Amino acid sequence: MKIAFVGKGGSGKTTLSSLFVRHLAATGAHVVAVDADINQHLGPALGLDEAEAAALPAMGDRLSLIKEHLRGSNPRIACADTMIKTTPPGEGSRLLRVREDNPVYDACARPVELDGDTVRLMVTGPFTDADLGVSCYHSKTGAVELFLNHLVDGPDEYVVVDMTAGSDSFASGMFTRFDITFLVAEPTRKGVSVYRQYKEYAADYGVVLKVVGNKVQSQDDLDFLRAEIGDDLLVTVGHSNWVRALEKGRPPRFELLEDINRRALHRLRTAADATYALRDWERYTRQMVHFHLKNAGSWGNERTGADLAAQVDPSFVLGESVTTLV
């Protein structure tokens, strides 16, 4: 299952996504965690110290390698340099699986041990001094979008993506790449406004959206969220001594997380698992192509000097039964 965590800056989306990753790993699930926010906080939230987090390989810095691997023998892509963030797979493309070893994981993923369980962690990479004034964060997150476009995942396999803050998630088609999106919202007018904005943007694309109310401290907070969000409010979480200890760099064993928060994480997984039966690979592929053609016409053709519409393989549909090129 592909799962996104979104929300305004400071809402707690990174903390919630890291707790969900820990919850999945503790049950023996296969997990790839991706930090797609250029404010790179997922590594530390998973227990890495500052030096370990800084040493994580940036996907954005390995874009050429990612493109070359994914291109495979696809005859519609003359060279990897003509691939852009939305380039869809076709016959001959190399697809990625959650459980396999491949050059993309070798270059971009690192194992993170969580109380004896291990997940793969990938990061877009932070903005550097060289990026200032000449790049936007999409130059980093484009690698994540390519990764998701070529990823085939099945049941009991999870890709958890900590997205960029606020409505910036809609600056590309990446918001349609997920089985379910959890929006982390505080019980404030600003938190609710981000939810309404996201719901409006996502409405035309079949995005499954559920809200996690965070920092809920009273019945009034809960009543506010219920009144403003309605049935999209899946669960709420409040103060956690376990999280506070993590933020101090002294995380207890995950099994000591408060029961109420463990139950909340279980509800998130139940909601995510339920979307497996709703998967529509034809729609998923069609949306991929839609955003690729938009990008091709608006900037991609001019930038690459190629007709990127020709990269679309009209007979190809991504799905679990598609054979991966070795």
N, C-alpha and C positions, 0 to 999 in steps of 0.2 A: 504494500500500500504506500502511496506517495502522500505525504502529509505536510501541510504548511502551517507555520505559526506566524501570524501577522498581528499588528497593533501599532499604536502610536509609540514614539520614543518614551521610554520610562514606564510603559504599561506592565512590564514583566514578561514579555513574550519570550525572551531568551531564557529566563529562569524556568518558565513553564515548559519550554521545548526541551531543556536539559533534563528536567524531572521526568518528562515523558520518555526520553531516550533511556534514562536509567530504569524506568519501570519496564519498558520493553525488554531491555537486556537482561533484567533480573528474571524474566520468565523464559529465557532461552531463545527469544526471537532473534533473527538475523537483522542487524540494523546498520544502515549507513546514515550518519548525521552530517548535515551540510550547513555551514555558516555562510549564508548568502547576503549578509549585511556587512558593509564595509567597515562598520564599527564592530570589530571582531571580538565578541564576548562569549561565544559558545564554548570555546576551548576552556577558558577559566571556569565557566559554569559547570563543566564536566570534570573539574578538579585539576586541570593542568596549571602549573605555576607559570609565572610571567615569561620565563625563558623558554619553557616548553611550548607555550602558545605562540611566541614570536618565531619559533623555529619551524612551525608548520608550513609545508610547501603551498604556495598560493596557486590556485587553479588558473587565475588570470595570467600568471607568468609562464604557464605551460600550455597556452592555448594552441600553439602550433603543433605540439605533440598530440594534444587531444584531437584536433582536426584530422591530422594525418592518420591516426588510428581509426577514427570513426568513418572516414571516407572509404576505407577498404578498397574494394574493386568496383565501387559504384560508377558505372560508365557515364552517368549524368553529371558527375563532378570532375571536371578536367584536372583540377589541382586543389590541394587543401587551401591555398590562399584565397580561393573564391568562396569558401564557406563562411557564412556569417552566423550569428547566434541562433537564428531561427531555421537554419538549413535542416530540412527533414531527412530522415533516412529513406533509403530506397533499396531496390534489389542490389546486392553486393555490398551494402553498408555493414560495418561491424556494429552489432548491438551490445549492450552492456547488461550484465546480470548482477543481482545483489551479492550472490554467494561466490562468484567466480574470482579468480585472480586474472588481471589483465594489465597492460602497460599504463592505462589511465590511473588505476588504483596504485600501481607501483610508484608512479610519479607524484600523485596528488593526495593520496589517502594515507593516514597513519592510524595504527591501532591505538585505542585508548582503553585502558583497563578500568573497569568499574566494579569494585568489590568481587573480583574474580571473573566477571563477565567482560567480554571485549566487543567494542563497536569500532567501525571505521569512521574516522572524522575527516571531512574535506572542508576547505575554506576558500572563499574567493580571493582573499588577500586584502590587506588594508590599502588605503590611499598612501602614496609615498610623496616625497618632495618633488620627484620627477613628474608626478601626475598633476600637480597643482597648476591650474590655468590652461592645461592642454587636454585633459581627459575628464570624462564623466564616469560615475560609478558603473554605468552599463558596460564599460570596457572590462570591468571585473566580473560582473554577474553574467555576462554573455557566455562564459565557460560553463556556468551552472545550467543555463538554459539548453545548451548543446548536450550536456550530460543527460538531462531529463528527457530531451527529445529522442535519445537513443537508448533509453533505459527500459528494460522489460522486467517487471517484478510480479511476483505471485503471492499467494497466501502465506502468512507467517514470515513475510519479508517486508521490511519497513524502511522507507527513505524519509527522514524527518528533516525538513528544511526550515531554518530560522531565517525568515525573509527580512528585507529591508523595511525600515519603519514607515508607517503611515501609508498614504495612497501612492507612494513611489513604486509600490509593487505592481501598479498598473502601467508602468512605463514600457513594459514589454508584454509579450503573450505568456510569460512564465506563470502568471496567476491561474491559467487554465490547465496547468500540468499536474494537478493534484486530485486525488480521490476525495479528499476533504480538506477544508481550511478551517483552522481554529483561530478565531480572532480574540485576542486577549484585551478586555476592556475594563477599565476602572469605573466605579459608580460615580461618574462625573458627566457633565454636559459634553465636555471634550471627548471623553471616552465613547459616549453614545454617538456623537457626530461622526467619528471615524467609522464606527459600525455602519451607520446609515450610508455613508459615502461608499464604503466597500460593497455593501449589499446592492446598491444601485448600479455600480460598475459591473458587478458579477452577474447580475440578473439575466442578461442575454446569453450567457455562456454555460449555463447549467452547473455553475460552481456550487458545490455543497458547502454551506457556511454554517458553522456553529460558534457560539460565543462562550468564552470562559470568563466569567466575572472574577476579577482579581482585586486583592486588597479590600475585600468585603469585611467590614468590621461590625456591622450592626444590622438589625432587621430593617431599618430604614434604607440602608444601602441595598439590601436584597430586594426590597419592595420597589425601589427606584429602577433597578435593572429589569425586573420583571415587567414593570409598567412600560418601559421604553423599548425593550427588546422582544418581549413576548416569547413565542415558542422557540426562537433561535437561541435562547439562553439555555445552554446544556448543563452547566455546573458552575459553582462558585468556589473560590478558595480564599482563605484569609491569611492571618499571620502564621508563620512557621518558624519555630525555633531551629529546626533542622536547616532551613534555608539560611537563617541568620548565621549559624555556625559555618556553613559553606562559604558565605560571603566574608567571613573572618579567616578563611583558609584552613578551617579545621572541620571538614565534613565528617559527621558520624557515618557509621555503616548505613546504607540506604534502607535496610530493613527497620531502622529506627524512625523513619519518617512517620509523622503523625497519621493515625488511622484514617481520619477524615480526609486528609490529602491523598492517601493511598487509594481510598475509594473514589476520589475525584479522578485520579489518573486511570483507574479501571474503567470508569465511564467514558473517558476519552477513547480508550482502546476499543471498547465495545462499539462506540459510534463509528470509529474508523473501520473496524472489521465489517460493519454492516454495509458499508458502501461498496464492498467487493462485488456483491450481487448486482450492483447498478452499473458496473463498468460497461462502457460503450467504446470499444477501440476504434470503430469507424468514425465516431464523432471526435474522439481524441485526435486521430490523424487528420481529420478535416480541419479542426481548429489550428493544428500545427501548420498546415499548408496555408490557411487563411492569413495568419500573422507573418508567415514567410513572404507571401506575395505582397503584403502591405509594406514590409521592410524593404523588399527588393525595389518596389516602385518609388519609395520615398527617399532612399539613400543608398541601398545596397548595390544596385546596378552601376550607379555612378562611381561609387567607391572602388568596386572591384573591376570595373570595365567588362563585366560579363552579364549575360542575360540570366539572372538567377531564377527566373520562373522556369527555365529549362531544367533546373535541378529537381523539380517535382516529378516523382514517379506516380502516375495516375492509377496504376494498378496495385500499388503497395499499401497495405494496411498493417500498422504495427500491432503486435499482439503476442500473447504468451506462446503461441504455437509457431511463431516465426523462428526459423533456424538462424542462429548466430554464426556469422562468418568467422572462421578461425584464422 
